Amino acid sequence: MFFGVKEAFAIETMSEPALQAPSAVWGRMRIWCEGERIGDYDEGFCALYPSYCGFKQLASSLSHLWCTELNGLTDIQLWNHLDGLLYGYHGDVELQDDRTLEQCERDAEKWGGYNFLTNWGEQFDIGGKSFIVCKPGDVVCVLNRSFQPGRGIAACAPLKEVLATINQYIAWFESESSRLGFAVNA
């Protein structure tokens, strides 16, 4: 199944053909952002439920993934801001982090929604971290340092198109879950 537009934002997925009810939805998946792919589509029998949960959450929060603190930051500065607060890194460089546990927990709660594809299934184990923001003007940008050299770390698409794609994937997953007798909290 292919939802969206590869040159903007798309989700490519399939359930494994050999699955029979009752079964969870196992399959393959990758994300396309401005023609750049994130995820290993050759990795078979990946758990697709974590991605479903991630996209369900993202569908309700995506339009709010921006704050004035981010105004004026370049894509690299956005990356470093999120990477530093959530992982203690700027790219491959570990930061000296003097925050208390409470400060780290507060940052994780405030900024954790900007994580994209992390812990969303083993198909996203390669390609490194990704973050997602919704810039003013309803422009969704996925930040990923493994995009092709020379193209930058951000791939952007209109919020309306991204949400339509996400909602198509959610509907497909719920249909597959029903077909396979796997109950989800829709």
C-alpha positions in Angstrom: 0.0 0.0 0.0 1.2 3.5 -0.8 -0.4 6.5 0.8 0.5 10.1 -0.1 3.0 11.5 -2.6 6.7 10.3 -2.6 7.9 13.8 -3.5 6.1 15.4 -0.6 5.2 12.9 2.2 4.2 9.3 1.9 3.9 6.1 3.8 4.7 2.8 2.1 3.6 -0.3 3.9 2.3 -3.8 3.6 1.3 -6.7 5.8 3.1 -9.9 5.3 1.1 -12.1 2.8 1.4 -15.3 4.8 -0.4 -13.8 7.9 -3.6 -15.6 8.9 -6.1 -14.7 11.6 -5.7 -14.4 14.5 -2.5 -12.4 14.2 -1.1 -9.0 14.9 -0.2 -6.9 11.9 3.3 -7.7 10.8 4.8 -6.3 7.8 7.1 -3.7 6.1 7.1 0.0 6.1 9.1 3.1 5.1 8.4 6.8 5.0 9.0 9.1 2.0 9.8 12.8 2.6 10.6 14.8 -0.5 11.8 11.7 -2.3 14.0 10.7 0.6 13.2 7.4 2.3 13.4 6.5 6.0 13.1 2.9 7.0 14.1 -0.5 5.8 11.4 -1.9 3.5 13.5 -5.1 3.1 13.1 -5.9 6.8 10.3 -8.4 6.9 7.9 -9.2 9.7 8.2 -5.9 11.5 5.7 -4.9 14.2 3.5 -2.3 12.6 1.5 -1.6 15.8 4.1 0.8 17.2 3.9 2.9 14.0 0.1 2.9 14.2 0.3 4.2 17.7 2.9 6.8 16.8 0.8 8.0 13.8 -2.4 8.1 15.9 -0.6 10.3 18.4 1.0 12.4 15.7 -2.3 13.0 13.9 -3.7 14.8 17.0 -0.6 16.7 17.9 1.2 17.5 14.7 -0.3 21.0 14.1 0.9 22.0 17.6 4.6 20.9 17.2 6.0 24.4 17.2 6.6 27.0 19.9 8.0 30.5 19.9 11.3 29.1 21.3 12.0 27.6 17.9 11.4 30.8 15.9 14.3 31.9 13.8 16.3 28.6 14.1 17.8 27.1 11.0 17.2 23.4 10.3 20.6 22.5 11.9 19.8 24.6 14.9 16.4 22.9 15.2 18.1 19.5 15.0 20.6 20.5 17.7 18.0 21.9 20.0 15.9 18.8 19.9 18.8 16.4 19.8 20.4 18.1 22.8 17.3 18.2 24.9 16.1 14.7 24.1 19.4 12.7 23.6 22.2 14.9 24.9 23.9 15.2 21.5 24.4 17.6 18.6 24.7 15.2 15.7 27.6 12.8 16.7 28.9 15.0 19.5 27.9 14.1 23.0 27.1 17.2 25.1 28.1 18.0 28.6 24.7 17.7 30.3 24.3 19.2 33.7 20.5 19.0 33.9 18.9 17.3 36.9 16.7 14.3 36.5 13.7 16.5 37.0 14.9 18.9 34.2 15.4 16.0 31.9 12.0 14.6 32.6 10.4 18.0 32.0 12.3 18.4 28.7 11.3 14.8 27.6 7.6 15.7 28.3 7.8 19.1 26.5 9.9 18.0 23.5 9.2 14.2 23.3 6.4 14.7 20.7 8.9 16.0 18.3 10.6 12.6 18.1 9.6 10.9 14.8 9.9 7.2 14.1 12.0 6.5 17.2 10.7 3.2 18.7 8.1 2.9 16.0 9.3 -0.5 14.9 12.5 -2.3 13.9 12.1 -1.1 10.3 13.3 2.3 11.6 16.4 1.1 13.4 18.6 2.2 10.5 18.8 5.8 9.3 19.3 7.4 12.7 17.1 9.7 14.6 14.3 11.8 13.0 12.4 14.8 14.4 9.3 16.4 13.1 8.0 19.9 13.4 5.1 21.9 12.0 6.5 25.3 11.1 4.4 28.5 10.9 2.3 28.4 7.8 1.4 24.8 8.3 4.6 23.3 6.8 5.6 20.0 8.3 9.4 19.3 8.2 11.0 16.0 9.0 14.6 16.4 10.1 17.0 13.5 9.4 20.7 13.6 9.1 20.9 10.5 6.8 19.2 12.2 3.8 21.4 12.3 0.6 24.5 14.4 1.0 24.0 18.0 -0.2 20.2 18.1 0.2 20.1 19.3 3.8 18.5 17.6 6.8 14.9 18.8 6.3 12.2 17.5 4.0 9.0 19.5 4.1 5.4 19.1 3.0 2.1 20.8 3.6 0.3 19.9 6.9 -2.9 19.1 5.1 -1.2 16.5 2.9 0.8 14.9 5.7 -2.4 14.5 7.9 -4.3 13.0 4.9 -1.5 10.5 4.4 -1.4 9.6 8.1 -5.1 9.2 8.3 -5.1 6.9 5.3 -2.4 4.7 7.0 -4.4 4.7 10.2 -7.5 3.5 8.4 -5.6 0.8 6.5 -4.0 -0.5 9.7 -7.3 -0.7 11.5 -8.8 -2.5 8.5 -5.8 -5.0 8.5 -6.2 -5.4 12.2 -9.9 -6.2 11.8 -9.1 -8.7 9.0 -6.5 -10.4 11.1 -8.7 -10.5 14.3 -6.3 -8.1 16.2 -8.3 -5.6 18.2 -6.9 -2.1 18.4 -8.3 0.8 20.4 -9.6 2.9 17.5 
